[in-house]
Amino acid sequence: MGNALLRSTLVVCAHSAVRNKNSYFYAQFQRIKAHRGAKRAYVAVAHSMLIAIYHVLKDGVAFKDLGAEYYNQFNKERKINAYLKKLKALGWEAPVAMTGQPI
């Protein structure tokens, strides 16, 4: 259950944090919203903010935003192949290089 006032406050803060398109919270929101919906994505961002606040207070360190490109650095090849597969499903063929891989 948790503290309802804390949850509603953090969700309002998440709405504000998501508006900065160059932040980690924006990237997280976009990633989760695609699969689970906007409301759950806001709660997930609020949860991430709570964890960050906890560590800032516990360790006495400054908050460091990971940036909007944080999720893009993982599994680049897999993401490229997934996007090419989506394009193929839409009827677009990628040009193929001599090695058999799309350019």
N, C-alpha and C positions, 0 to 999 in steps of 0.2 A: 504494500500500500504506500508507505512513505508519507512524507510531508506534502500535503496538497498545495500549500502556499509556496513552498520551495519549487515544486514541479512547475506550477503555473508561471512563476517568476522566471525560471530558467527557460521555459518554452518561449516566453516573450523575448528574452535575451537571444534565443536561437533565431527567432524571426529577424532580429536586427543583424545578427552575425552573418546570416546567409546572404544578406544584401551586398556584402563586399565580395565581388566576383574574383578577387585575387587571393582568397583565403582558403585554408584547409577545410573550414566548416562549410563553405559553399560547395567545394568538390565532394565532400562527404554527403551533403544534402542531395546533390544532383544524382549521385550514384545510388543512394537508397531510395529516392523518390521514384526512380524508374521501375523498381521492382516491388516496392511496398506501399507507395503512395506518399503524399506530401505530409499528412498528419503524423504518420509514424516516423518519417524522416526528421521532422522538427523535434520529436521526442528523442530520437537517436542523437541529434546534434546537441540537444540540451544535456543528455547524458555525457557526451564527450566533453562538453564545457565543464560539467560538474567534476569530472575526473581531472581535468586540467587545473581547475581552481583548487582542488584538494592537494595536488602535487606542488602548486605554487605556494600554498600556505604551509604545507608540511616541510618542504625542502628549502623554502625561502629563495627560490630562483625566479627569474623573470620568465614570463610566458614567451615562447618562441613559436610563431606560426609556421607550420610545415609548408604552406603554400598550396595553391590550387593544382599544381602539377604533381603533387605527391603520389597520387594513385596511378598516374601515367607512367611512372618509372618501372612498374612491375609488369612482367610478361608482355613485352612489346610485340614480340613475334606472334604470340597467341591473339593479341588484340588486332593486329594487322590482318591475320587470317580470318578472324571473325568478321571484321568489316568487309573484307573482300567477299566472304560468303554471303553477307547481307546484300551487297551490291549485285552479286550474281543472281540472287533470288529476285531482285528488282528488274533483272534483264540487262544488266550492264556487264560486259566482259572486260576484264583487265588485260592489257597487252602482256604477252609472255616473253621473257628474255630467253637467251640461248640456254640457260641453265635449267629451264623449266619452271622457274619461280616467277611470279608476277613482278613487273617492274615497279 
